[in-house]
Amino acid sequence: MIDDSNIPLLDKTLILKVWNQHQSAASDNSNKLWALLMFLDWYRQRVGRS
């Protein structure tokens, strides 16, 4: 999901924690993950791939 991104604003450790919690059904993080995906899409379109 974020492997190819080099966006300094993002804490990849936290994102992976949220993702793993979601995947294990420990927590429904769908809203957070959707917001992250939309941000990444916006960032890549507006700022470009870094």
Wavefront OBJ file of the C-alpha trace (Angstrom):
o trace
v 0.000 0.000 0.000
v 2.683 2.522 0.939
v 5.832 0.638 -0.036
v 6.600 2.914 -2.958
v 5.747 6.143 -1.178
v 8.343 8.417 0.275
v 6.058 10.886 2.008
v 7.715 12.312 5.111
v 4.363 13.148 6.726
v 3.455 9.495 7.133
v 4.487 7.217 9.969
v 4.808 3.878 8.189
v 5.111 2.003 11.482
v 1.776 3.372 12.651
v 0.147 2.679 9.297
v 1.305 -0.938 9.392
v 0.014 -1.278 12.944
v -3.416 0.036 11.903
v -3.390 -2.233 8.830
v -2.449 -5.326 10.862
v -5.148 -4.591 13.443
v -7.663 -4.283 10.641
v -6.517 -7.485 8.920
v -6.698 -9.479 12.161
v -10.194 -8.105 12.878
v -8.944 -6.639 16.153
v -10.243 -3.260 15.027
v -12.323 -1.888 12.162
v -9.949 0.676 10.698
v -11.674 0.891 7.340
v -12.349 4.626 7.666
v -8.732 5.391 8.552
v -7.399 3.205 5.764
v -9.793 4.692 3.218
v -8.742 8.202 4.229
v -5.094 7.177 3.886
v -5.690 5.744 0.416
v -7.481 8.897 -0.675
v -4.663 11.057 0.689
v -2.052 8.962 -1.114
v -3.999 9.233 -4.357
v -4.349 12.994 -3.951
v -0.688 13.380 -3.043
v 0.526 11.366 -6.025
v -1.693 13.330 -8.406
v -0.922 16.778 -7.022
v 2.649 16.461 -5.757
v 3.827 13.535 -7.816
v 5.581 10.342 -6.912
v 8.522 11.014 -4.664
l 1 2 3 4 5 6 7 8 9 10 11 12 13 14 15 16 17 18 19 20 21 22 23 24 25 26 27 28 29 30 31 32 33 34 35 36 37 38 39 40 41 42 43 44 45 46 47 48 49 50
